[in-house]
Amino acid sequence: MCTYHTETIELDGAGKGGSGWFILNRGAVYVDHPYHACHEHTVNIDFTNPDEGPSARVAVELTEESALALVDAIQKALAAAPPGLASARHRDA
C-alpha cells in the first residue's frame, strides 16, 4: 500500500549524477513502489536541484531496514566528528 506522503526538505550540498557533479538543494523522502529495486515497496530518497532540470537528480531506493541503518550511520558519523565540522558555518568561517 502506498501512502502518497512525501517529506521534502531544503538541502545544501552536492551530488553526482549521470552528467557529473551538481549543486543539490532539495530532498524528498517517500515510501512507494521502486523503479529498479527488487522489492514491493522501498524508502525512496531523491536528491535534486530542480533549477538544473531532470539530470540534476540522484535517487536511491532502500529497504526499510537499510534506510534505518543509514539514519543510524549518519547519526554515529556526526556524533564522532567535532561539533559543527560539516556545517555551512564551519566552511564559511
N, C-alpha and C positions, 0 to 999 in steps of 0.2 A: 504494500500500500504506500503510495507516495503522499507526502504531506503538502507538497507545493509551497512549503515555507522556506524562504531563503533569508539568511542573515548576511547583510552586506556591511563592509567596513572600509574606511579610508585607510590606505597604506602609504608608507614612504620607503621605497626600496627599489630593487631592480630584479628582473627576471630574464631568463634566456629562453627564447622560443625558436621556432624554425628559421626566423630571419636574423637571429643573433640577439644580443642584449638589448633590453629596453627598460625605460623607467616605468615602474608599475605604481599605480596609485589607488587601486581598488581591489577588494577581495570579496568573494561570495562563497558561502558555505551552505550546502543543502543536501538532503538525503533523497535520492531518486534512483531510477534505473541508470546504470552506467552505459556509456557508449562503447567502451572497449573491455573493461574488466569482466571476468567470467563469474559474475555474481548477480543475484536477482536485484539487489539494491546495494548502493555504496554511499559513503560520505564523499561528496564531490566538492572539491575546492578549486576555484578559479582565481588566478592572479591576473589582473588585466590593467591596461591603460586604454580606456575607450577612445581617447583622442587620437590614438595611433592606429585604430582600426583592428580588424579581426586577427591580424598576425601578431599583435601585442597581447598574447594570451598564453598562459601556462596553466594547464588543467591537470589535476590528479584525482583519481578515483580509489578510495581506500575502504577496506572493510571497517566495521565499527571498532574492532579490536585494534587494527592498525592506526586508526585515527586517534583513539585514546592513548595508544603508546606514543604517537607523535606529540600530542599535547604534553604528556609526561616528560618526554625527552627535551622538549623546548623549555619547560619549566626547570628541569635539572640543569640544563646548559646555562640558562640565565642566572640561576642561583649560584653556580660555580664561578661566574665571572664577577669582577668588581662592579658594584652598582653603577649604572649609567654608562658602562663601557660601550655598549652597542646603541646608544641613543643618539638622536639628532643633536641634542645639546652637547654631548661629548665631542661629536665630529666637528661641530661649528665652533667649539671653544678654542 
